[in-house]
Amino acid sequence: MLLCQTFISSVSAQELTSGSFLVTDSTTTYGTSIYMISYSFPSRIAQGSNITVSILFTLDSLSGLALYLVNYSLSTTVLGSSPVPIASRTINAPGNGCYPCPLLYPGGHFGPVNITMSLSSSDTGLGPGQQMPANITIGFVSTVWYDPGATAFDSGSKSVGPLTIYGPSQRTNPSVLLALEIVAVAGGLLAVVSILLLTRRSSGVHTTPQARFRGCLLPTS
């Protein structure tokens, strides 16, 4: 439990969604297994980026003839309004694949592990300024070893919280910005010229052809 609290507190300072849940499975004549899954992930993510879900998988307790786990894996899925997942990934303990995995006894844990998924624009289809609601689902599959040598599969999953995926920000095309700047500069110059002309006319100064070319006239006899 202390490990779970440490895991949650280590991510609480960030803008993440975090929590934990219990799963009771394999309630058979051989025994019962109870699991705790703690998690954290960002509540908002940009389209085209990667989302990372951190998970701590703990074997809380085993009862009856159950002794330990011989195989276990974790999965994460991003679901939108469509039943087709936006993204999903599964990892096996202790890395990309193992069989059998290191034995996991009651009180033991796997993780924290980071499961990273890509949210491409082809999967979300969001335009500038758009966003869509989604959900994160965490699941697991494990193999329980019972005395005297029997095995059984456990599994479970849960939707652990909302996720908002947002599209690219609305930006003006650079060529449009340049055209607007040119228009603004031209408008400013035109305003200055208009003010100068109005000022010159209001001052009462008038030029005649004779006054304009006085310096070029020859004296008359």
N, C-alpha and C positions, 0 to 999 in steps of 0.2 A: 504494500500500500504506500509506503514511504517513497518507493521508486516512482510510482504513479504520480504522487503529489509533486515530486521534484520535476518530473517531465512536464506537467501542466504549468507549474510556476515558471519554468524556463521559457515558455512561449507566450505567457499571458501579457508580457510587456509589449508585445508586438500586436499589430492589427490582424489578429488571427481568430478563427473560430476553433474552439477546442472543447474537449469533453471526454467522456468515457461511458462505456456501457457493458453490461454483463450478458453473457450468452450461456444458457444451460442446455446441454445436448446429451445425446446418447443415454437417455434414461431407459436403460434396459435391465435385464436380469443380471447382467455383468457389473453394472455400476453406472455412476453418473459423473460427467465431467463439466466443470464450470470454468468459463474463460472471461477475462476482462480485456477489453480493447480500448486503449486511450489514443487520442488523435488530435491533430491540429492542421489547419490549412487556411489560406487567405480567403477572406470573404468576398473580395473583388479581384478580378484578374483580367488583363487585356487580351483581346483576341490576337492570336499569333505568338503568344508567349507560352512558357511552360508553367504548369501548376505542380507544386510539390505537396504531397500529403505525408505528414510524419505520423508514424504508427508505432505504438508499443503494445505487443501481444504478450499477455501474461496467462499462464496456466494457473488459475486461482486454486482449484482443488480437484481431486479425484476421489471417488468412493467405490466401495465394493471391490471387485477384482481388478479394476483399472490400475495400472502401474505407472505408465509414462506415455509420452507421444514419441512415435518413431518417424513421423513425417508431418510437415505443416507448411502452409503457404498463406500469403495475404494478397488480397486484390482490392483495387480501387476503381470506381467507375464514375464518370461524369455523365449525368442524364439531363436532357432538356425536356421539352414538351413531347418530343418524338420518342417512341420506345427504343429506337436505335441509339446506342451510346455515342456521345460526342467523343469520348476518349475512355480507354480502360487499359489496365496493366496488372499483371500478376507477378509476384516474386516468391521464390521458394527460399526457405532458410538453408544455409546462412547467407546465400548470395543469389546468383543467377540460376542455380539449380543444384539439387543434391538428392540422393537417395541411397541409403537412408540418411536423414538429417541427424544432427547431434540430438541425443535423447533429451527430452524436456520433461522434468519432474515437477510435481506440484510446488508452486512458488517460483518456478523458473520463468524466464521471459525471453522473448525474441524481439530485439530492437533496443531503442528506437531505430526504425528504418525509414528512409525517405523514398517514396514512390513518386516519380516524376512522369507527367504526361504532357503531351503537346496539344495545344488548342489552336489548330490551324484555321485559317479563314474559310477553307473549303468545308470544314466541319460545322462551323457556326454561321457563316454567310452574313455577317453583320456589316452594315454600311457605316459611314461616318456619323457619329453621334448616336448610334443605336446601341441597345443593350438587351440582354436576354437573361431570364432567370434559369438556374440549373440547380441540381442537387448532387452531393457527393454520397456515394454508397460504398461502404467498407465491408468486405467479406473475408472469410477464412475457410480453409479445408484442412483437416488434420486426421491422422491415423492413430488411434489409441491402441496400445498394447495391453491385453488382459492376461491374467494368470489363469490357465497354464498354456499360453501361446496363441490365444485367439486375438484377432484384430477387428476393429470396426472403424468406419469413417464417421467423423463429426464434421459439421459445416454450419455456417450461420452468416447472416448479413444484416445490415441495417443502414437506412438512410440517415446520415448524421448531420445534415444541415444544408441550408441554402448557399448558393454561390451565384454571384452576378458576373456575367461576362460582358464586357463592353467593347464596342468597335473603335476604330481609329477616330481621333479628334477631327472636327471639321476645320480644315485649313484652306485658305484662299490660294489659288494657283499663283506661282511666282510671276508669270507673265501678266496676269491680271493686276497684281500689285504694282508692277512696273508701269503699266498703262495708266493706272490711277494716279501714280506719282507724277507722270508726265503731264497729265491733264491738270493736276493741281498746280504744278509749276507754271504751266502756260497761262492758267487762269490768274495766278498771282502777277505775272508780268503784264498781262493785259490790263489788270486793275491799276498797276503803277503808271503805265502809259496814259491811261484815261485820266488819272488824277493830274498828271503833269500838263496835259493838254487843257484841261479845265482851268487849272491855275494860271496858265499863260494867257488864255483868253480873258479871264477876269481881271488881269493886271492892266489892261488898256494899251498894251504895246501892239502897234500895227506897223508893218513894213510895207513900203511901196517899192516898185521896181527901181525908182531913182535912188532911194535911200539904200537899197540893197546893193547897187552897183556904183555908189558914189565914188569909191576909190578908184574906179576905172575910167571916169569921165575926163575928157581933155578940156582944159580951159578954153573959153571962147574969146575971140578978139573983139 
